[in-house]
């Protein structure tokens, strides 16, 4: 079973694609140093090749630790690290992308996508944040899409799971597996989950829905909102929703209401 986790290790926000039977990679250092990327960590499969940006750069020790410096500095300041079992997307501290330097204590913030300036000092004037890669999404041809900005893997078919109340949405996504909704990715029940509020917001372009050229299969009623897994903290009978297939509007719905359901891992 492969699960996606979003955790903070050593001050770095990372995304993990983690088989349940494997131990997790732990990255204690990932920073820009002398024009290259210095990475130190542990928890790799013993004696395995360590890959940075899909190129072999080191071999882990008998205890699973690794240490390397690579001249391959990712343009987005988020690099791909793997030991062949677990894959991490890690922020490189000290790296600068689109005018933003990444400290080791915060997560990267994406640019909104606004490029038009309406007043001096507005978002279009500064255009701060990490810009979306092109293409933003990669169709994996197995019923899934990879967000090349965040590393999240999304269910391509935004209509398949239909509408459900909040608890039903959580259950429907948990049951999602290879053979359902056009999936041929080898996933099993429990691999997928309902996205949280921030993850839904992360796919918006300029805060106004998905990019116009997105490869998702839209729902029949794209004016409906998608459930997030995030409960509104002041009224626990409601949860956040985001209208990702239309205008990006976010709101709260009573958990017994029905809204669109999509999966992420």
QUIZIZI-V895804 format. One record per residue. N is the residue number from 1. RES is the residue in three letters. SS is DSSP state (A for helix, B for strand, O for the rest). OMEGA is omega in whole degrees, 0 to 359 (999 if undefined). Layout:
N;RES;SS;OMEGA / N;RES;SS;OMEGA
//
This chain:
1;UNK;O;179 / 2;UNK;B;179 / 3;UNK;B;176 / 4;UNK;B;178 / 5;UNK;B;175 / 6;UNK;B;186 / 7;UNK;B;177 / 8;UNK;B;180 / 9;UNK;B;179 / 10;UNK;O;179 / 11;UNK;O;181 / 12;UNK;B;174 / 13;UNK;B;183 / 14;UNK;B;174 / 15;UNK;B;182 / 16;UNK;B;167 / 17;UNK;B;198 / 18;UNK;B;171 / 19;UNK;B;186 / 20;UNK;O;183 / 21;UNK;O;185 / 22;UNK;O;174 / 23;UNK;O;186 / 24;UNK;O;169 / 25;UNK;O;175 / 26;UNK;B;180 / 27;UNK;B;180 / 28;UNK;B;182 / 29;UNK;B;173 / 30;UNK;B;186 / 31;UNK;B;176 / 32;UNK;B;183 / 33;UNK;B;179 / 34;UNK;O;177 / 35;UNK;O;178 / 36;UNK;B;179 / 37;UNK;B;177 / 38;UNK;B;182 / 39;UNK;B;175 / 40;UNK;B;179 / 41;UNK;B;180 / 42;UNK;B;177 / 43;UNK;O;178 / 44;UNK;O;173 / 45;UNK;O;186 / 46;UNK;O;177 / 47;UNK;O;183 / 48;UNK;O;174 / 49;UNK;B;178 / 50;UNK;B;183 / 51;UNK;B;174 / 52;UNK;B;183 / 53;UNK;O;175 / 54;UNK;O;175 / 55;UNK;B;179 / 56;UNK;B;184 / 57;UNK;B;184 / 58;UNK;B;174 / 59;UNK;B;181 / 60;UNK;O;179 / 61;UNK;O;178 / 62;UNK;O;178 / 63;UNK;O;177 / 64;UNK;O;179 / 65;UNK;O;180 / 66;UNK;B;184 / 67;UNK;B;180 / 68;UNK;B;171 / 69;UNK;B;181 / 70;UNK;B;176 / 71;UNK;O;182 / 72;UNK;O;179 / 73;UNK;O;183 / 74;UNK;O;183 / 75;UNK;O;182 / 76;UNK;O;184 / 77;UNK;O;174 / 78;UNK;B;184 / 79;UNK;B;181 / 80;UNK;B;181 / 81;UNK;B;181 / 82;UNK;B;171 / 83;UNK;O;182 / 84;UNK;O;178 / 85;UNK;O;181 / 86;UNK;O;178 / 87;UNK;B;178 / 88;UNK;B;168 / 89;UNK;B;189 / 90;UNK;B;177 / 91;UNK;B;181 / 92;UNK;O;181 / 93;UNK;B;182 / 94;UNK;O;180 / 95;UNK;O;180 / 96;UNK;B;177 / 97;UNK;B;179 / 98;UNK;O;177 / 99;UNK;O;181 / 100;UNK;B;177 / 101;UNK;B;186 / 102;UNK;O;170 / 103;UNK;O;184 / 104;UNK;O;187 / 105;UNK;O;182 / 106;UNK;O;176 / 107;UNK;O;174 / 108;UNK;O;175 / 109;UNK;O;182 / 110;UNK;B;171 / 111;UNK;O;182 / 112;UNK;O;185 / 113;UNK;O;178 / 114;UNK;O;179 / 115;UNK;O;179 / 116;UNK;O;178 / 117;UNK;O;178 / 118;UNK;O;177 / 119;UNK;O;178 / 120;UNK;O;180 / 121;UNK;O;181 / 122;UNK;O;184 / 123;UNK;A;179 / 124;UNK;A;178 / 125;UNK;A;184 / 126;UNK;A;181 / 127;UNK;O;182 / 128;UNK;O;181 / 129;UNK;O;180 / 130;UNK;B;183 / 131;UNK;O;180 / 132;UNK;O;176 / 133;UNK;O;178 / 134;UNK;O;8 / 135;UNK;O;178 / 136;UNK;O;181 / 137;UNK;B;174 / 138;UNK;B;175 / 139;UNK;B;183 / 140;UNK;O;176 / 141;UNK;O;177 / 142;UNK;O;181 / 143;UNK;O;180 / 144;UNK;B;175 / 145;UNK;B;175 / 146;UNK;B;174 / 147;UNK;B;184 / 148;UNK;O;175 / 149;UNK;O;186 / 150;UNK;O;184 / 151;UNK;O;179 / 152;UNK;O;176 / 153;UNK;B;185 / 154;UNK;B;168 / 155;UNK;B;184 / 156;UNK;O;186 / 157;UNK;B;181 / 158;UNK;O;183 / 159;UNK;O;191 / 160;UNK;O;184 / 161;UNK;O;173 / 162;UNK;O;183 / 163;UNK;B;179 / 164;UNK;B;168 / 165;UNK;O;189 / 166;UNK;A;180 / 167;UNK;A;177 / 168;UNK;A;178 / 169;UNK;A;178 / 170;UNK;A;182 / 171;UNK;A;182 / 172;UNK;A;180 / 173;UNK;A;179 / 174;UNK;A;179 / 175;UNK;A;184 / 176;UNK;O;182 / 177;UNK;O;175 / 178;UNK;O;181 / 179;UNK;O;177 / 180;UNK;O;175 / 181;UNK;O;178 / 182;UNK;O;183 / 183;UNK;O;172 / 184;UNK;O;187 / 185;UNK;O;181 / 186;UNK;O;181 / 187;UNK;O;179 / 188;UNK;O;178 / 189;UNK;O;183 / 190;UNK;O;179 / 191;UNK;O;187 / 192;UNK;O;178 / 193;UNK;B;174 / 194;UNK;B;182 / 195;UNK;O;175 / 196;UNK;O;185 / 197;UNK;A;182 / 198;UNK;A;179 / 199;UNK;A;175 / 200;UNK;A;180 / 201;UNK;A;184 / 202;UNK;A;182 / 203;UNK;O;183 / 204;UNK;B;175 / 205;UNK;O;181 / 206;UNK;O;176 / 207;UNK;O;188 / 208;UNK;O;178 / 209;UNK;O;180 / 210;UNK;B;174 / 211;UNK;O;188 / 212;UNK;O;182 / 213;UNK;O;182 / 214;UNK;O;182 / 215;UNK;O;177 / 216;UNK;O;168 / 217;UNK;B;185 / 218;UNK;O;175 / 219;UNK;O;179 / 220;UNK;O;178 / 221;UNK;O;185 / 222;UNK;O;176 / 223;UNK;O;179 / 224;UNK;O;180 / 225;UNK;O;175 / 226;UNK;B;174 / 227;UNK;B;163 / 228;UNK;B;177 / 229;UNK;B;188 / 230;UNK;B;178 / 231;UNK;B;175 / 232;UNK;O;191 / 233;UNK;O;185 / 234;UNK;O;177 / 235;UNK;O;189 / 236;UNK;O;176 / 237;UNK;O;179 / 238;UNK;B;177 / 239;UNK;B;182 / 240;UNK;B;174 / 241;UNK;B;178 / 242;UNK;B;181 / 243;UNK;O;188 / 244;UNK;O;184 / 245;UNK;O;177 / 246;UNK;O;190 / 247;UNK;O;178 / 248;UNK;O;182 / 249;UNK;O;177 / 250;UNK;B;184 / 251;UNK;B;174 / 252;UNK;B;176 / 253;UNK;B;171 / 254;UNK;B;188 / 255;UNK;O;177 / 256;UNK;O;175 / 257;UNK;O;176 / 258;UNK;O;177 / 259;UNK;B;180 / 260;UNK;B;183 / 261;UNK;O;174 / 262;UNK;O;183 / 263;UNK;B;178 / 264;UNK;B;172 / 265;UNK;O;999
//
